[in-house]
Amino acid sequence: MTIQCVTLETSNRFQGNPIAEQHRLRYRAIIQRQDWDIPQINEMEYDQYDNPATTYFIWMDQMGKARGVARFNPTDRPFMIKDHFEELVQGDIPQGKGIVEGSRFCIDKTLPTRQRQQISQELVVASLEYAISTGIHAIIGIMYPVYWKNLFINNGWNPVWLGNIERTPDGKRSRVAILPVNANTLSKVRKTTKLHHQISSYGSGQLVNQNIAA
């Protein structure tokens, strides 16, 4: 499978409506299953960080339904950690050119465990491929500690912690970290996940960069 790397500008290169589909998956995963009190319309979850600067990583099944998603937002403009979780960071928040914020990492909970693991690994590899190809050198994010472990540490990508485990205003234990992006990290993640082929696609069969497939 490939992960569709989609922006508002490039969505016409893909079949169906992948951006709307990822909003629907987020509604099922975040609002229905986790009961977050956040904006939604017509069973689609969204927030102010869904905008033309956002890049979505979407795993679609053969029926055109999103089963996995993550997103990147540049940090040279307002972003979630800066706006809402600054107190969870010890010291200055890394931001600016070459640093993106990763968020909304969701996998369809109704799928079998092995398939969910496969999708999460492919999203991790695709995000690394895309980051290297587009000059991104770090990804900042906030997650539950178990998500950091299951999604990144277990797949060979070690975060650098930017603060301690703290409770957010909704009472959830969370931690802010930054993920370094470089060729050595991609090589380690490929070895851990056994995903040595290129995963990311810009649409219409177009791969991001053939040179990062090894």
C-alpha positions as CSV (number, residue, x, y, z in Angstrom):
1,M,0.0,0.0,0.0
2,T,0.9,3.7,-0.3
3,I,0.1,6.6,2.0
4,Q,-1.5,9.5,0.3
5,C,0.3,12.7,1.1
6,V,-2.5,15.2,0.4
7,T,-2.9,19.0,0.7
8,L,-5.8,21.2,-0.3
9,E,-3.9,22.1,-3.4
10,T,-3.1,18.6,-4.5
11,S,-6.3,16.8,-3.5
12,N,-7.5,16.7,-7.2
13,R,-4.7,14.2,-7.9
14,F,-6.4,11.5,-5.9
15,Q,-9.5,9.5,-6.4
16,G,-12.5,10.3,-4.3
17,N,-12.3,12.9,-1.5
18,P,-9.4,11.9,0.8
19,I,-9.5,15.0,2.9
20,A,-13.2,14.7,3.7
21,E,-12.6,11.0,4.4
22,Q,-9.8,11.7,7.0
23,H,-12.1,14.2,8.7
24,R,-14.7,11.4,9.0
25,L,-12.2,8.9,10.4
26,R,-11.2,11.6,13.0
27,Y,-14.8,12.0,13.9
28,R,-15.2,8.3,14.6
29,A,-11.8,8.0,16.4
30,I,-11.8,11.2,18.4
31,I,-15.4,12.3,19.0
32,Q,-17.3,9.0,18.9
33,R,-14.7,6.7,20.6
34,Q,-12.8,9.2,22.9
35,D,-15.7,11.6,23.4
36,W,-13.6,14.8,22.9
37,D,-15.5,18.0,23.0
38,I,-14.2,19.6,19.8
39,P,-15.7,21.0,16.6
40,Q,-17.6,18.7,14.1
41,I,-20.0,19.0,11.3
42,N,-21.8,16.3,9.3
43,E,-19.8,13.6,11.2
44,M,-16.5,15.2,10.3
45,E,-14.0,16.4,13.0
46,Y,-12.0,19.6,12.3
47,D,-10.2,22.4,14.0
48,Q,-8.4,25.7,13.2
49,Y,-5.3,23.8,12.1
50,D,-7.0,22.3,9.1
51,N,-6.1,24.8,6.5
52,P,-4.3,25.2,3.1
53,A,-0.9,24.8,4.9
54,T,-1.8,21.4,6.3
55,T,-0.4,18.1,4.8
56,Y,-2.4,15.0,5.5
57,F,-1.1,11.4,5.4
58,I,-4.0,9.1,4.7
59,W,-4.3,5.3,4.4
60,M,-7.3,4.5,2.3
61,D,-8.9,1.0,1.8
62,Q,-10.0,-0.3,-1.6
63,M,-13.5,1.2,-1.0
64,G,-12.1,4.7,-0.6
65,K,-12.6,4.8,3.1
66,A,-9.9,6.4,5.3
67,R,-8.5,3.9,7.9
68,G,-5.5,5.8,9.1
69,V,-4.5,9.5,9.2
70,A,-1.9,11.9,10.5
71,R,-1.2,15.5,9.7
72,F,1.6,18.1,9.6
73,N,1.3,21.8,10.1
74,P,4.2,24.3,9.8
75,T,5.3,26.0,12.9
76,D,6.1,29.4,11.3
77,R,2.5,30.3,12.1
78,P,0.0,29.5,14.9
79,F,0.2,25.8,15.9
80,M,-1.5,23.7,18.6
81,I,1.3,23.3,21.1
82,K,2.2,27.0,21.0
83,D,-1.4,28.0,21.3
84,H,-2.7,25.6,23.9
85,F,0.1,23.5,25.6
86,E,3.0,25.9,26.0
87,E,3.1,25.2,29.8
88,L,4.0,21.6,29.1
89,V,7.3,22.5,27.4
90,Q,10.4,23.2,29.5
91,G,12.3,26.0,27.9
92,D,11.6,27.5,24.4
93,I,9.3,25.7,22.0
94,P,11.2,24.6,18.9
95,Q,9.5,26.3,15.9
96,G,10.1,27.9,12.6
97,K,11.4,26.8,9.2
98,G,12.1,23.1,8.9
99,I,10.0,22.2,11.9
100,V,6.4,20.9,11.6
101,E,3.8,19.9,14.2
102,G,2.4,16.4,13.9
103,S,-1.0,15.7,15.2
104,R,-4.3,13.8,14.7
105,F,-2.7,10.4,14.4
106,C,-5.7,8.1,14.2
107,I,-6.2,4.5,13.2
108,D,-9.6,2.8,12.7
109,K,-10.2,0.9,15.9
110,T,-12.5,-1.6,14.2
111,L,-9.7,-3.2,12.2
112,P,-7.8,-6.3,13.3
113,T,-4.8,-5.6,15.5
114,R,-2.2,-6.7,12.9
115,Q,-3.7,-4.4,10.3
116,R,-3.8,-1.5,12.7
117,Q,-0.1,-2.1,13.4
118,Q,0.6,-2.2,9.7
119,I,-1.2,1.0,9.0
120,S,0.6,2.8,11.9
121,Q,4.0,1.6,10.7
122,E,3.2,2.8,7.1
123,L,2.1,6.2,8.4
124,V,5.3,6.5,10.4
125,V,7.5,5.6,7.4
126,A,5.6,7.9,5.0
127,S,5.9,10.8,7.4
128,L,9.6,10.3,7.5
129,E,9.9,10.0,3.8
130,Y,7.9,13.1,3.2
131,A,9.8,15.1,5.8
132,I,13.2,14.2,4.3
133,S,12.0,15.0,0.8
134,T,10.7,18.4,1.7
135,G,13.5,19.7,3.9
136,I,11.8,19.1,7.3
137,H,14.4,18.3,10.0
138,A,12.1,17.9,13.1
139,I,8.5,17.1,14.0
140,I,7.1,18.4,17.3
141,G,4.0,16.8,18.9
142,I,2.0,16.1,22.0
143,M,0.7,12.6,22.7
144,Y,-0.3,10.2,25.5
145,P,2.9,8.4,26.7
146,V,1.6,5.0,25.4
147,Y,1.1,6.5,21.9
148,W,4.7,7.7,21.9
149,K,5.8,4.2,22.8
150,N,3.6,2.2,20.5
151,L,3.8,4.5,17.4
152,F,7.4,5.7,17.5
153,I,9.7,4.2,20.0
154,N,8.7,0.6,19.2
155,N,9.2,1.4,15.5
156,G,12.7,2.7,16.0
157,W,12.1,6.4,16.1
158,N,13.1,7.9,19.5
159,P,11.6,11.2,20.6
160,V,13.5,13.9,22.5
161,W,11.4,14.9,25.4
162,L,10.6,18.6,25.8
163,G,8.9,18.2,29.1
164,N,7.6,15.8,31.7
165,I,4.4,13.8,31.6
166,E,1.7,16.3,32.7
167,R,-2.1,16.3,32.8
168,T,-3.7,18.5,30.1
169,P,-6.9,20.6,31.1
170,D,-9.1,17.6,30.1
171,G,-7.3,15.4,32.7
172,K,-5.3,13.3,30.2
173,R,-1.7,12.4,30.8
174,S,0.4,13.8,27.9
175,R,3.9,14.6,27.0
176,V,5.5,17.0,24.4
177,A,8.4,15.7,22.4
178,I,10.3,16.4,19.2
179,L,11.2,13.7,16.6
180,P,14.5,14.3,14.7
181,V,14.3,13.7,11.0
182,N,17.4,12.4,9.1
183,A,18.5,9.5,6.9
184,N,19.8,7.5,9.8
185,T,16.5,7.6,11.5
186,L,14.7,6.5,8.3
187,S,17.1,3.6,7.9
188,K,16.5,2.5,11.5
189,V,12.7,2.7,11.1
190,R,12.8,0.8,7.8
191,K,14.9,-2.0,9.5
192,T,12.5,-2.1,12.5
193,T,9.3,-2.1,10.5
194,K,10.7,-4.1,7.5
195,L,9.2,-1.5,5.2
196,H,12.1,-1.0,2.7
197,H,10.0,0.2,-0.2
198,Q,8.7,3.7,-0.6
199,I,5.3,4.2,1.0
200,S,4.5,7.9,0.3
201,S,2.6,9.1,-2.8
202,Y,1.7,12.5,-4.1
203,G,-1.2,11.1,-6.1
204,S,-1.7,9.8,-9.7
205,G,1.0,7.2,-8.9
206,Q,3.6,9.8,-8.3
207,L,6.1,9.0,-5.6
208,V,7.7,11.7,-3.4
209,N,11.3,10.9,-4.2
210,Q,12.7,7.6,-5.6
211,N,16.1,8.2,-3.9
212,I,14.7,7.6,-0.4
213,A,13.2,4.1,-1.0
214,A,16.4,2.2,-0.1
